[in-house]
Amino acid sequence: MGAPATGNVADADPATRAAPLRTLADRVRQVALFEVFGLVLITPGFSWASGTPLLDSVGLLAVLALVAALWNGLYCTAFDRLEWRLARRQADRRPTVWRLVHALGFEGGLLVLTLPIIVAWTGLAWWPALVADIGLALTYTAYAYLFNLAYDRVFPIPAPRAAATATPGLLADTNAAPATSASDDTP
């Protein structure tokens, strides 16, 4: 079953459409902006609250940001696909409750990945390192919610393009109804 009679791929049965995901370039931009803004906003507060010198804090948070960037790309793509599969909803149309689930799931997974790094980098025992990591996770959870909400508003996922109906070399009129033929009903 292809595009519907209107010729608009966006009107196709959602069960047969692929999930409308961000492009690789868009995902790279999202992850890069998230991590750069996160470092700029959060490092000074972490340094002050932990008593760690600013340069040491920058080094640790840069390593954690690299781990977070890799985790962010994997987690967001997997979450977007799962959300599409379960709710047939694309990420930029995510309601508030699912944005909270997304942010908490991301930070919970990141906590598991970063706790050993904090212990090794700072020499802290597991419990104090866990407290520090939870503080970072809570801060980044709020930041992730706000950042992704803003990102989805500034850079929405483009609607799928309609199939071209014009003669090659001419611009297609996407508002015109396509010509029908007997072959339109065949798969």
Helices and strands as residue ranges (DSSP letters): G 9-11, H 24-50, H 54-87, G 91-93, H 96-122, H 126-154, G 182-185
